[in-house]
Amino acid sequence: MKVVIDEEKCVAAGQCVAAAAEVFDQRDEDGIVVLLNANPPAELADDVRQAAAVCPALAIRIEE
């Protein structure tokens, strides 16, 4: 699994961090998503998929 984010689409809602804090964070200055791990381990796959699903801006893409 590879995670790709589009910072331009991000609206700083923080849903990704709530779903998968091990993979996503937010910048302090504006709340835009920060990708902590572009290739998360298999045990985090469900959380990452959930994060992508709840992103209101569809800023997270998953490549299997």
C-alpha positions in Angstrom: 0.0 0.0 0.0 1.2 3.5 -0.9 -0.5 6.6 0.4 -0.5 9.8 -1.7 -1.8 13.1 -0.4 -2.8 16.2 -2.3 -2.1 19.2 0.0 -3.8 21.5 -2.5 -7.1 19.7 -1.9 -6.8 19.4 1.9 -9.2 21.5 3.9 -7.6 20.7 7.3 -10.6 18.9 8.7 -8.4 16.5 10.6 -10.5 13.4 9.9 -7.4 11.5 8.6 -5.5 12.1 11.9 -8.5 10.8 13.9 -8.6 7.7 11.8 -4.9 6.9 11.5 -2.7 9.1 13.7 0.3 6.8 13.0 0.2 7.7 9.3 -1.2 11.3 9.2 -0.6 14.5 11.1 -1.4 18.2 10.6 0.8 21.2 10.2 0.6 23.5 13.2 0.4 26.7 11.2 -2.6 25.8 9.0 -3.8 22.3 9.7 -2.9 20.9 6.3 -2.2 17.1 6.3 1.3 15.8 6.8 2.0 12.3 5.6 4.1 10.5 8.3 4.4 7.2 6.5 3.8 6.8 2.8 4.1 3.0 3.0 2.3 2.0 6.2 2.4 -1.6 7.5 -0.4 -4.0 6.7 -1.9 -3.7 10.2 -2.7 -0.1 9.5 -4.3 -0.6 6.1 -7.9 -0.6 7.4 -7.3 2.7 9.3 -5.7 4.3 6.3 -8.6 3.2 4.0 -11.0 4.7 6.6 -9.0 7.9 6.6 -9.3 8.2 2.9 -13.0 7.4 3.0 -13.8 10.1 5.6 -11.6 12.8 4.0 -14.1 15.6 3.0 -11.8 16.9 0.3 -10.8 13.5 -1.1 -7.2 14.6 -0.6 -5.9 11.0 0.2 -5.3 8.5 -2.5 -4.3 4.9 -1.9 -2.3 2.8 -4.4 -2.5 -0.9 -3.7 
